[in-house]
Amino acid sequence: MATWTPDPSFYPSPRMAMKAPQEKLAYVAAFDPDRKKPDAIAVVDVDPASGSYGSIVGQTDMPGAGDELHHFGWNACSSCLCPNAPHPHSERRYLVVPGLRSSRLHFLDIKPDPKHPKIVKTIEAEEIAEKTGYSRLHTIHCGPEGIYVSALGNPEGDGPGGIFLVDHETFEVRGRWEVERGPQELAYDFWWHLGFDTMVTSEWGTPKTFEGGLIPEVLLGAKYGRRIHFWDLHKRKHLQEIDLGDKYQLVFELRPAHDPTKAYGFVGVVISLEDLSSSIWTWYREGNKWAIKKVIDIPAEPADPDQLPPLLKGFKAVPPLVTDIDLSMDDRFLYVSCWGTGDMHQYDVSDPFNPKLTGKVRIGGIVSKATHPGAANGALNGGPQMVEISRDGRRIYFTNSLYGAVDPQFYPEGIDGWMVKLDAGENGGIEFDPKFFVDWPKGHRPHQVRLEGGDCSSDSYCYP
Amino acid sequence: MTIWPWLTLVGLGAYHGLNPAMGWLFAVALGQHRNSRRVVFLSLIPIALGHAAAIATAVALVVGLGVFLDADLIRIGGGVLLIFWAVYHQVYGHRHKVRFGMQTGMVGLGVWSFLMATAHGAGLMLVPVLIPLCLSGTPAQELTAAGSLVISLAAVTVHTLSMLTVTGVIALSVYQWLGLAFLRRGWINLDLLWTVALAAAGVILIVF
């Protein structure tokens, strides 16, 4: 499997990765909310020169039903070029695709036919539970010690959630990552600062508290995640926990600066119990510790209760529900998905403590149901959710479903899937590509997008 | 005494120094992170010392065993070990635990270099040269413990200086002028060559 020269999609630094060729294919996780038919990885043509631009050109079904495909990643990426643990002759060849509900882990080979990935291995939930004690697989990252997988709980659906390692060549489960867990109990996303030997993890909740949808008592009791954790990446020990406070709930996507010499990153918090606002926080190094500061507040919008789902009627407002964020490769622009209001925001975060709103579009939304020039029939539901940025920062792709059990709590009429693309100006500003609207086939809803060759949330780098 | 074993030690030192996984790349990365050419140079010291320690371990093994065992036995045993190491390197070379990252200090860097060289079998690769050099006295002069020690130290020093020179020149050139972009095409699979070198050394030991 080893190659003679490094995989051409590996770049030593984010600066070099920005010059990568334009992606031609996007891989999109698609799941059946009814859990009757198998979920799939869909392949979307994103090559503007192609006749099938903006349409699904391939699909690989999972072996069984009920996976709830959600996030996924690659077996190997640019961190293979790191000097302390080099694996430069591995290939970025396999998509590592977990089932959030089934806890199965699939490996899809894209090399023989990139438009029709082939499943080469599936690890069953039982094996993962036995070897790691974990279940409910979420984020995948390729990194210094192979493939890292976050899991949200144990097989019974309780805590603690954590991270386990999978061999990036043989795809064998190697075991639990944590050596010293400290006070950490809840899990969700994770990533790292390779330049600072630091792992960062965030919190959602235990599987029991979200698999049937968000539980209002748990939410209002501030029992969902509200903390962020810092770890020694190599000693695998918990170093520090920061509690954002009892009014902040659901600490989700973590986006550390791509430049490994910069010790800061961004995390989105879905909801404030005080006023339903969402917020973005910047963590940073202060002396020998990590610190965090809120840098963006996105308020809820007043709304007619008749237009709101039962969960929100009493609040007479539609919350922004920031459920995904993504940082451009040059660490300059932060994209923020407001799944409730239907906004996609672009901020200039050149100064990470003073973000400036530089672009905004609206599509879907609980109340607004905003349309798209490429949509056939008017009002769209769902809102901007999983967002991915091309390596050069000029194209932004996103889809509209959050999570099977939570979708109907905010969009009771159901969600009709779509995927859209924005074009971004070199110095900011975003607009819809009118020719790119994927009207997702009924029966599946789209979630995370991964771009051929890597994107802005797939690779980490050891060199500035 | 012939010059060839010494030239071989120099050549293998250069070969080890050339390999990004043996240290120059780490030195460059640390220099970039601290934005300092001085850090590049300083990092080379623990890298060279760690490498020397790994080589010295192999030399000590050969010389130490040479006191008790027949040279032929060491030769065959060394050959088998080298071939075993080549297979191990090929199959498990990718799964070493990562202990040291960008925040590591000079001591950590030295330990990293020692572990990296040991795991790669850098010292073992020298065994075919070390056996004739350290275990056989020239006809005119019987092998003595003291003589053996001097030759052993000289072998480690010669190899390490060669490795340090090559690694230093590359580290400086890359940090100062070349940049890292060439890695994308230029980082050929030295691990594969390395495995072949280990296996070849093993075969040479057994056959000749």
Interface residues (C-beta under 8 A of the other chain):
Chain A: A2 T3 W4 T5 P6 P8 F10 Y11 P12 S13 M16 L81 C82 P83 N84 A85 P86 H87 P88 H89 S90 P144 E145 G146 D167 H168 E169 R174 L194 G195 F196 D197 L233 H234 P260 T261 C462 Y463 P464
Chain B: P20 A21 L25 F26 V28 A29 Q32 H33 H94 R95 H96 K97 V98 R99 F100 G101 M102 Q103 T104 W112 L180 A181 L183 R184 R185 G186 W187 I188 N189 D191 L192
